[in-house]
Amino acid sequence: MTISFEGQVAIVTGAGNGLGRSHALQLAERGAKVVVNDFGGARDGTGGSLSPAETVVAEITEEGGEAIANGANVTNAEECAAMASQAIEKWGHIDVLINNAGILRDKSFGKMQPDDWRAVVDVHLNGSANCALAVWSIMREQGYGRILMTTSTSGIYGNFGQANYGAAKLGLVGMMNTLCIEGAKYDIRINALAPTAATRMTEDIMTPEMLSALAPEFVSPAALYLTSRDAPNRTIMFAGAGSYSVLELRESEGIHLSEADRTPEKIAENIEAIRDMADAGTFNAGNEHVMKILQRLGK
C-alpha cells in the first residue's frame, strides 16, 4: 500500500528548518499542497523572518509541487486563524496539521526565569492549541482531519535543564487524549510524535557522526504515517535514526483498602502490590478509571 496525500492540504508549523522542513518536503513529494509556516525566529524564539519558509516553498515548487509561505507566530491565535483562512482561500480545505514549531530556553529549574518558562510553554503547548483550534471547525465540517502533536522524550522521561520544555511537551499528550475523544465522530484523528533528530535545536550537543545518523529525513516517515488517511488514533510514536517504537500508558490493577486501612502506612506496606503491572490496563477516557474504582468499591 502506497501512502499518498494527493489532493490534500497540509499545514506544517516551524517548517523553515529541520524537522518541519523535512515533513513539508516529504508531504509535497507525495502530493500534498503545503502551507509552510515559520515565524523565522532564532532558536530561543527571538527575531523573525519569512525567508526560511519562502526557501522551503521554493524547494517544493522547483520539484513541481504546490506550497505557500506563512509567517504566523503560533502564539498568536488571530494569526493562526488567518493562516487557516489563507489555506482555505487558496485550496478550499485543510486535511492535515502538523504542530512542529518550537523554541528552547534551557536552564536548570532554580535558574529559570518566569519569562523563559512562559515563552517555551506558549510556543509548544499554547501554539499547538491555537493552530488546532484554527483548523478544528474546518475539519469537523468536512468530516475529516489529521493532527499531529510533536511531543518529546524530555516530557515523557525528563531531561536536565528542560522543565519548561518537558512540561509543555507532555501537556501536548494530554491535549491529544481529549481531542481524540472529541474528534472521533468527525474522523479527526490525533497522534503524537516524539522525534530524535539532528536539528538546530540539537546541533551543539551532538558529534558530526551522530548528527548524520539522526537526520530529520528519518523521522518524517513516522509523521506522514501518523497523518495519513489510514492513520491510527491516539498513538505516541518515537522516531529517530531508523528506530520506531510506541509508548503505551498503562495503569496497574492496584489494590482496594478498607476504610479502616486507608492510611499512609498501609499504602507503604502494600506498595509492591500497588506497583505490580502484571494485570495492568489501559483506558481511553478519565471516566473509565473512575468506573474502575467505583466498581471495586461496590464489590
N, C-alpha and C positions, 0 to 999 in steps of 0.2 A: 504494500500500500504506500503510495506516494502522498506525503502531506503537502497540500497546496493552499495558498492564500489568494488564489486567482479571484479577482472581483471583490476582494475585501479591502477595508480601510483600517489602518493601524496607526495609533499614536504611540510614540516611544519617547519618554521624557529622559533628559540627560543623555541625548543621543549624539552629541557632538564629538564625543571621545569614548574610548574604552568599550565597556560592555554595551552601552546604549547604541553606539555606532555599529558594533558588530550585530546586535539584534536587528537594527534598522536595515542594514545591508542584506542580511540573510532573509528577512521578510520580503524585501523588494525582489530578491532573486527568485522567490517562489510566488511572485505575482501580486503581492500586496502594494497598495498605494499608501505611502507612508508620510505622516506628519512627523518631521524630525524636530523635536523640541529640545532646545538647550538655552539656558539663560546666559551661558558663556562666561560664568564666573570662575574664579580661582578655586583651588581645592577646598579652601575654607569658606567659600561662598561669597567672597568679596568680588567686586568688579562686575563686568557684564559685557557681552558682545554677541552679535548674531553670526559672526564669522564661522565658528565651529559647526553650527547647524547648516549653514549655507555650503560649507565644504562637503559635508556628507550628502546633501541634496545633489550637488554636482556629481559626486561619485555615482549616485543612483541613476541620475538621468543620462550620464555618459554610457551606462550599460543598458539603456533603453527602458528604464523603469520610470515610475512617476512618484514625485515627492515634493513637499513644500517645507520650507523652514519656518520655525516658530520660536520666538524668544520669550515666551511666557515664563514668569517666575512662579513656580508651583506653589509657593507660599501665599500667593495672591489668588483668592477664589475667583475674582472677576476676570483676571487674565486667563485662568484655566477655562472658565465658561466661554470666553472669547475664542480660545484655541479650539474648543469643540465646535463652536459655530463656524469657524474658518473651515474645518474639515467637512461639515455638513454643506456649507455653501459650495465647496469645491467638488465634493463627490457624493453627497446625499445620504451618507450613513457612516457609522463608526462601528466596527466589529471587534477590534482588539485595542486594549490599553495595556501598555507595559510601563508600570511605575518603576523607573530606574534612577531618577535624579537623586543625587546625594552629595553631601559635603562631610568633611571631617574636621573636628576640632578636638583632638585627643589631648587629654590631661588626666592625671590621677585625680580621683574624686575630690580629695582635700584641697587641690589647687584649682579646681574647675570654677570658673566664674559663671554666674547666672546667665549671662549672655551667651556663653559657649553652650550651655545646656539647651537654652531655648532655640538657638539658631539651628542646631542639629536636629532636634525633635521637630521643629517647624518644617524643615525641608523633607525629611524622610517620612514622618508619620502624618503630619497635617497636610503636607504637599500631596501625598498619595491619596488622602481623603478628598482633598479639593479636586483632584483630577478624576477620581472615581465618581464623585458627585456630579461633575460636569458631564459625564457620559451616561450616567445611570438611567435617567428618564428616556434617553435616546434608545438605549439597549432594551429597556422594558417595552417601549412602544413597538420596536421591531421584532421583539421576541427572540433576541439572540445577543450574546455578548461574551467576550472572554477578557478577563482582567488578571494581570499577573502582578503580585507584590514582590518586591525584592527584599527578602529578609537576610539574615547573616548568622554565621556561627558565633559572632560576637554577642548576638542576642540570645541565641539558643544555648550556648555554653559559657559565654562570658569571655572577656578579653581585657587585660590590664590597660587602663587609661581610656576605656571606651564605655563608661557608664551611660553617657548621653546617647551614643550611637546604639549601644546594645538595647537600651530601654525602648528606643524608637523602633528598632528592627523587630523586637519581639511583639511590640504593640501592633505591628502590621499583621502578625499571625492572628491576634485577637480580632482585628477588623475583618480579616479574611473569613474567620469562622462564622461571624454573624452575617456577613454579606452572602456567604454560600447559602444560608438558610433563607434569606430574604429574596435572593435572586433565582432560586431553584425553579420556580414555576414559569419563569420567563426565559429559561435556558441561558441564564447568565452564570457562567462558571468562573470561580476564582481560585487561583492556586498561588503558591509562594515558591520562589527560587532563592536558594542560599548558594551564591556563587563563590568560587575561589578562583580569582583571575588576577593577572598582572595588568593593572591599570595605573593611572597617575596617582591613585589613592594608595597604591601599594608599592610603587616603584622604588621608594627609598628604603624598603625593609627586605628586599629580596635580591639574590645574586642574579647575574645575567642568565645563568642556566635555568634558574627557577622561573624567571620572567618568560623565557622562551617556552618552557613546558606548560606554563599557566596562561597561555594566550586566550584572550576573551572569546575567540572564534570557537573554542572547545566548549564553552558554556552555552552559547546561543542555541545549539540544537535542543537543549532542555527547555529553553524559553519558548522556542517555536512549538515543541510538543505540547507544552502546558497551555498554549493559547490556540491550539488547532481546533478544528471542528469536532474531533473526537477526543478532546482533552478530558482528563479526569476532573473531579471537583474536590476541593479541599485537600490537595496534595502539597506537601512540603518536600521539595526535591533539592538535594545537594548536587552541585555540578562543578567539576574542575579537573583539568589535565586528563580528560578522558574517563574520569571516575564519576559515576552517577549512583545516587542512593536516595532513599526517602526516610523521613522521620515520622514516627507514629507516636502520638500522645496516648499513653495508657494509664489507667488507674488501678491500683491494687484492689483486690477484693476487700481487704481490710477486716476489721472485727467490729462487733457491736458490744458495747459495755452497758451493763445495767445502770440504772440511775445512781445507785449507791457507789458504783465503781468508777464513775466519771471524774477521775482525779488525775493530776499530772503524774502521780506515782504509778497508777495503773497503766497509763499510756507508756511510761518508761519501761514498765515490766513486760509489756506486750509489744514493744516496738518492732521486734523481728517479725511477728505475725502481721503487724500493720504494714510493714515494708514488703512482705512476700508477694512477688509478682507472678507466682505460678498460675493463678487464675485471673490475671489482670484483664480488664475490659476496656473497650473504647466507647465513647459516647459522641453523638452528633449534635447535642444541644445541652445547655446547662440544666434544663429541667429534667433530663434523663438521669443525671446524678441525683437530683432532689428526689425523684421517684425511687431510686435505688435505696436511699437511706430511709425513706418513709415506708417502703415495703418491708425493710428489715425491722423497722420499729414495730410494724403491725404484727410481725411474727413473734 
